[in-house]
């Protein structure tokens, strides 16, 4: 392996003779993607918090519950729906419960687990936050892209998701 300094990004790039590692240009694309996605998430989160006093995590939990029949989900299913580890969800739910957004109930179908239930206050908070949140998504993401670029993003994300699912066995 050879070590080269990519002066355009000021980072050390390990280049394998067999092409195993990304090129400096490929790494730049990767960094641009990650940095842009993080900047978008950060701005959308700031607007959500400012407009509704909900964090992105709050909103994700409330939305997942609001889309379920009976506005309830087992904790493990909710964790999967929002893409979190169960321990992270448990800590977050404790804070949401103290604010009256959700409550935990014994699982009717299985006494070993609990279900998370959306309260009326939680449903109202999600409904009230949705318009400004969706406006931010439109303004910061969708409006910046042409219809062709939007289709390209859809194709790229579908390809990446399929690849990730195949590698993780889903």
C-alpha positions as CSV (number, residue, x, y, z in Angstrom):
1,X,0.0,0.0,0.0
2,X,1.1,3.5,-0.7
3,X,0.2,6.5,1.4
4,X,-0.6,9.7,-0.5
5,X,-1.7,13.1,0.7
6,X,-4.7,14.5,-1.1
7,X,-4.0,18.2,-0.9
8,X,-7.5,19.1,-2.0
9,X,-9.0,17.6,1.1
10,X,-5.9,17.6,3.4
11,X,-6.5,14.1,4.4
12,X,-4.3,11.0,4.2
13,X,-5.6,8.6,1.6
14,X,-4.4,5.0,1.6
15,X,-4.2,3.8,-2.0
16,X,-4.0,0.1,-2.6
17,X,-2.3,-1.1,-5.7
18,X,-5.1,-3.5,-6.4
19,X,-7.8,-0.8,-6.4
20,X,-9.3,-2.1,-3.1
21,X,-9.6,1.4,-1.6
22,X,-11.5,4.4,-2.9
23,X,-9.7,6.9,-5.0
24,X,-9.3,10.5,-3.7
25,X,-12.1,11.6,-6.1
26,X,-14.4,8.8,-4.8
27,X,-13.6,9.8,-1.2
28,X,-14.5,13.4,-2.0
29,X,-17.9,12.3,-3.3
30,X,-18.4,10.3,-0.2
31,X,-17.5,13.2,2.1
32,X,-19.7,15.6,0.1
33,X,-22.6,13.2,0.4
34,X,-22.1,12.7,4.2
35,X,-21.5,16.4,4.9
36,X,-24.5,17.6,2.8
37,X,-26.8,15.0,4.4
38,X,-25.7,16.1,7.8
39,X,-26.1,19.8,7.0
40,X,-29.7,19.1,5.7
41,X,-30.6,17.0,8.8
42,X,-29.2,19.7,11.1
43,X,-31.1,22.5,9.5
44,X,-34.3,20.6,9.3
45,X,-33.9,19.5,13.0
46,X,-33.2,23.1,14.0
47,X,-36.4,24.3,12.3
48,X,-38.4,21.5,13.8
49,X,-37.2,22.3,17.3
50,X,-37.8,26.0,16.8
51,X,-41.3,25.6,15.3
52,X,-42.6,22.8,17.5
53,X,-40.3,22.1,20.5
54,X,-40.0,18.6,19.1
55,X,-36.7,16.9,18.4
56,X,-36.3,14.8,15.2
57,X,-36.4,11.8,17.5
58,X,-39.6,12.9,19.1
59,X,-41.1,13.5,15.6
60,X,-39.9,10.1,14.3
61,X,-41.5,8.3,17.2
62,X,-44.8,10.3,17.1
63,X,-45.0,9.8,13.3
64,X,-44.4,6.0,13.5
65,X,-47.1,5.7,16.2
66,X,-49.6,7.9,14.4
67,X,-49.4,5.7,11.3
68,X,-50.3,2.5,13.2
69,X,-53.8,1.2,13.8
70,X,-54.7,2.0,17.4
71,X,-51.7,4.4,17.6
72,X,-49.6,1.8,19.4
73,X,-46.6,-0.4,18.8
74,X,-44.5,-2.9,20.7
75,X,-41.3,-1.3,21.8
76,X,-39.2,-3.6,19.7
77,X,-41.3,-2.9,16.6
78,X,-41.1,0.9,17.3
79,X,-37.3,0.6,17.6
80,X,-37.1,-1.1,14.3
81,X,-39.5,1.5,12.7
82,X,-37.3,4.4,13.7
83,X,-34.0,2.6,13.2
84,X,-32.8,2.8,16.8
85,X,-31.3,0.4,19.3
86,X,-33.9,-0.6,22.0
87,X,-31.8,1.0,24.8
88,X,-31.8,4.3,23.0
89,X,-35.5,4.2,22.4
90,X,-36.2,3.3,26.1
91,X,-34.3,6.4,27.3
92,X,-36.0,8.6,24.7
93,X,-39.5,7.2,25.6
94,X,-38.9,8.0,29.2
95,X,-38.4,11.7,28.3
96,X,-41.4,11.7,26.0
97,X,-43.5,10.0,28.6
98,X,-42.6,12.7,31.1
99,X,-43.9,15.3,28.6
100,X,-47.2,13.4,28.1
101,X,-46.5,12.6,24.4
102,X,-46.6,8.8,24.8
103,X,-47.3,6.2,27.5
104,X,-46.3,2.6,27.9
105,X,-48.9,-0.1,28.4
106,X,-48.6,-3.8,29.1
107,X,-48.7,-5.7,25.8
108,X,-52.1,-7.4,25.4
109,X,-50.8,-10.1,23.2
110,X,-47.6,-10.9,25.2
111,X,-47.1,-10.2,28.9
112,X,-43.3,-10.1,28.4
113,X,-43.3,-6.8,26.5
114,X,-44.8,-3.4,26.5
115,X,-46.5,-1.3,23.9
116,X,-45.9,2.3,23.4
117,X,-49.1,4.3,22.9
118,X,-49.5,7.7,21.3
119,X,-51.4,10.1,23.6
120,X,-53.8,12.7,22.3
121,X,-51.2,15.3,23.3
122,X,-48.6,13.4,21.2
123,X,-50.9,13.1,18.2
124,X,-51.7,16.8,18.4
125,X,-48.0,17.7,18.7
126,X,-47.2,15.6,15.6
127,X,-50.1,17.1,13.6
128,X,-49.1,20.6,14.6
129,X,-45.4,20.1,13.7
130,X,-46.1,18.4,10.4
131,X,-46.8,21.4,8.2
132,X,-43.7,23.4,9.0
133,X,-41.6,20.2,9.0
134,X,-42.8,19.3,5.5
135,X,-42.3,22.9,4.4
136,X,-38.7,22.7,5.5
137,X,-38.2,19.4,3.6
138,X,-39.7,21.0,0.5
139,X,-37.7,24.2,0.8
140,X,-34.3,22.7,1.8
141,X,-34.3,19.5,-0.2
142,X,-37.0,19.1,-2.9
143,X,-37.0,22.7,-4.2
144,X,-33.2,22.6,-4.7
145,X,-33.5,19.6,-7.1
146,X,-34.9,19.4,-10.7
147,X,-37.4,16.5,-11.4
148,X,-34.6,14.6,-13.0
149,X,-32.3,15.1,-10.0
150,X,-35.1,14.0,-7.7
151,X,-35.6,10.8,-9.8
152,X,-31.8,10.2,-9.7
153,X,-31.8,10.6,-5.9
154,X,-34.7,8.1,-5.7
155,X,-32.7,5.6,-7.8
156,X,-29.5,6.1,-5.9
157,X,-31.1,5.6,-2.5
158,X,-33.1,2.6,-3.7
159,X,-29.8,1.0,-5.0
160,X,-28.0,1.8,-1.8
161,X,-30.9,0.4,0.4
162,X,-31.0,-2.8,-1.7
163,X,-27.3,-3.3,-1.4
164,X,-27.4,-2.7,2.4
165,X,-30.3,-5.1,2.8
166,X,-28.6,-7.8,0.7
167,X,-25.4,-7.4,2.8
168,X,-27.3,-7.5,6.1
169,X,-29.5,-10.4,5.0
170,X,-32.9,-8.6,5.0
